[in-house]
Amino acid sequence: MGNQLFQKARETVAIATEASTGNSSVDPQKALDVAKNALTSAYANSTDAEKVQLRQMQDDLDQLQ
C-alpha cells in the first residue's frame, strides 16, 4: 500500500512544478503552499529513505520561489 502521505506529497510537488511553468490552470502560489503542507505532513510519518526524497522535493520547491 505504501505511505499515502508520501504519495500525496509527490503528487502535489508535481502539480506545483507544473503550475510554476505555466502549464496548468492552477494558481502557482496556492499549489506551492499545498505542496509545502503535504511535505511537512509526510515528513513526520516517513522512513529514512522517504525523508531523503522529501528533502529533495523540498529543495525543488525552494527553487520555484
MODELLER restraints for C-alpha pairs under 7 A, 6 or more apart:
rsr = mdl.restraints
at = mdl.atoms
rsr.add(forms.Gaussian(group=physical.xy_distance, feature=features.Distance(at['CA:5:A'], at['CA:41:A']), mean=6.75, stdev=0.5))
rsr.add(forms.Gaussian(group=physical.xy_distance, feature=features.Distance(at['CA:5:A'], at['CA:42:A']), mean=4.74, stdev=0.5))
rsr.add(forms.Gaussian(group=physical.xy_distance, feature=features.Distance(at['CA:6:A'], at['CA:42:A']), mean=5.12, stdev=0.5))
rsr.add(forms.Gaussian(group=physical.xy_distance, feature=features.Distance(at['CA:8:A'], at['CA:38:A']), mean=6.65, stdev=0.5))
rsr.add(forms.Gaussian(group=physical.xy_distance, feature=features.Distance(at['CA:9:A'], at['CA:35:A']), mean=6.20, stdev=0.5))
rsr.add(forms.Gaussian(group=physical.xy_distance, feature=features.Distance(at['CA:9:A'], at['CA:38:A']), mean=4.81, stdev=0.5))
rsr.add(forms.Gaussian(group=physical.xy_distance, feature=features.Distance(at['CA:9:A'], at['CA:39:A']), mean=5.20, stdev=0.5))
rsr.add(forms.Gaussian(group=physical.xy_distance, feature=features.Distance(at['CA:9:A'], at['CA:42:A']), mean=6.61, stdev=0.5))
rsr.add(forms.Gaussian(group=physical.xy_distance, feature=features.Distance(at['CA:12:A'], at['CA:34:A']), mean=6.78, stdev=0.5))
rsr.add(forms.Gaussian(group=physical.xy_distance, feature=features.Distance(at['CA:12:A'], at['CA:35:A']), mean=4.78, stdev=0.5))
rsr.add(forms.Gaussian(group=physical.xy_distance, feature=features.Distance(at['CA:13:A'], at['CA:35:A']), mean=5.16, stdev=0.5))
rsr.add(forms.Gaussian(group=physical.xy_distance, feature=features.Distance(at['CA:13:A'], at['CA:57:A']), mean=6.90, stdev=0.5))
rsr.add(forms.Gaussian(group=physical.xy_distance, feature=features.Distance(at['CA:15:A'], at['CA:31:A']), mean=6.64, stdev=0.5))
rsr.add(forms.Gaussian(group=physical.xy_distance, feature=features.Distance(at['CA:16:A'], at['CA:28:A']), mean=6.17, stdev=0.5))
rsr.add(forms.Gaussian(group=physical.xy_distance, feature=features.Distance(at['CA:16:A'], at['CA:31:A']), mean=4.72, stdev=0.5))
rsr.add(forms.Gaussian(group=physical.xy_distance, feature=features.Distance(at['CA:16:A'], at['CA:32:A']), mean=5.19, stdev=0.5))
rsr.add(forms.Gaussian(group=physical.xy_distance, feature=features.Distance(at['CA:16:A'], at['CA:35:A']), mean=6.66, stdev=0.5))
rsr.add(forms.Gaussian(group=physical.xy_distance, feature=features.Distance(at['CA:18:A'], at['CA:24:A']), mean=6.07, stdev=0.5))
rsr.add(forms.Gaussian(group=physical.xy_distance, feature=features.Distance(at['CA:19:A'], at['CA:26:A']), mean=5.78, stdev=0.5))
rsr.add(forms.Gaussian(group=physical.xy_distance, feature=features.Distance(at['CA:19:A'], at['CA:27:A']), mean=6.60, stdev=0.5))
rsr.add(forms.Gaussian(group=physical.xy_distance, feature=features.Distance(at['CA:19:A'], at['CA:28:A']), mean=4.87, stdev=0.5))
rsr.add(forms.Gaussian(group=physical.xy_distance, feature=features.Distance(at['CA:20:A'], at['CA:28:A']), mean=5.19, stdev=0.5))
rsr.add(forms.Gaussian(group=physical.xy_distance, feature=features.Distance(at['CA:20:A'], at['CA:64:A']), mean=6.80, stdev=0.5))
rsr.add(forms.Gaussian(group=physical.xy_distance, feature=features.Distance(at['CA:39:A'], at['CA:54:A']), mean=6.58, stdev=0.5))
rsr.add(forms.Gaussian(group=physical.xy_distance, feature=features.Distance(at['CA:43:A'], at['CA:51:A']), mean=6.06, stdev=0.5))
rsr.add(forms.Gaussian(group=physical.xy_distance, feature=features.Distance(at['CA:43:A'], at['CA:54:A']), mean=6.89, stdev=0.5))
